[in-house]
Amino acid sequence: MKRIAIVATILMGTAAQAQDACTPDAIQSKSGQATAAIQTIASANPSRGQELTAEIEAMMTAIQEGADIATVCVFFDKVIAEAQG
């Protein structure tokens, strides 16, 4: 889970590129919620938690290579929704 926090911090650092719908404040808020959601998912299904961690790492690489930062918000929303039900 430490990797998730590190990745979220790196993603927040790239938030200056964010679109209006995905602001730095939104990324910060969603990253905390997504981290908690991944922990919830991982406690019930460790393999799914590992999959989500790998997805975050892949997303981080894509963003460093120029991918749209809005995809971060979409991913965080997906993870949060998955944890909620």
C-alpha positions in Angstrom: 0.0 0.0 0.0 3.0 2.3 0.4 3.4 2.2 -3.4 -0.2 3.4 -3.8 0.5 6.4 -1.7 3.8 7.2 -3.5 2.0 6.8 -6.9 -0.8 9.1 -5.8 1.7 11.7 -4.7 3.5 11.6 -8.0 0.2 11.8 -9.8 -0.8 14.9 -7.8 2.5 16.4 -8.8 1.4 16.2 -12.5 -2.0 17.6 -11.7 -1.1 21.0 -13.1 -1.9 19.6 -16.5 -5.4 18.6 -15.3 -8.5 19.7 -17.2 -11.3 21.6 -15.5 -13.2 18.4 -14.7 -10.1 17.0 -13.1 -8.5 19.7 -10.9 -5.5 19.2 -8.6 -8.0 19.4 -5.7 -10.1 16.7 -7.2 -7.1 14.5 -7.8 -6.0 15.0 -4.2 -9.4 14.2 -2.8 -9.9 11.2 -5.1 -6.5 9.8 -4.5 -7.2 9.5 -0.7 -10.5 7.9 -1.4 -9.1 5.6 -4.0 -6.2 4.5 -1.7 -8.8 3.7 1.0 -10.9 1.9 -1.5 -8.0 -0.2 -2.7 -7.2 -1.2 0.8 -10.8 -2.2 1.3 -10.8 -4.2 -1.9 -7.4 -5.8 -1.1 -8.6 -6.9 2.4 -11.5 -8.8 0.8 -9.6 -9.9 -2.4 -5.8 -9.6 -2.2 -5.4 -10.5 -5.9 -7.7 -7.7 -7.0 -5.8 -5.3 -4.8 -2.6 -6.3 -6.5 -4.3 -5.9 -9.9 -5.4 -2.4 -9.0 -1.9 -1.5 -7.7 -0.4 -2.7 -11.0 -3.0 -0.6 -12.9 -2.0 2.5 -10.9 1.7 1.8 -11.7 0.9 1.5 -15.4 -1.2 4.7 -15.4 1.7 6.5 -13.7 4.0 5.4 -16.5 1.5 6.5 -19.2 1.1 9.9 -17.6 4.9 10.4 -17.5 4.9 9.6 -21.2 2.2 12.3 -21.8 -1.1 10.7 -21.3 -4.1 12.9 -20.3 -4.2 13.5 -16.6 -8.0 13.3 -16.7 -7.6 9.5 -17.0 -6.4 9.6 -13.3 -9.8 10.9 -12.1 -11.6 8.4 -14.2 -9.5 5.6 -12.8 -10.0 6.8 -9.2 -13.7 7.1 -9.7 -13.8 3.5 -11.0 -11.9 2.2 -8.0 -14.0 4.1 -5.5 -17.2 2.8 -7.2 -15.9 -0.8 -7.1 -15.2 -0.6 -3.4 -18.7 0.8 -2.7 -20.4 -2.0 -4.3 
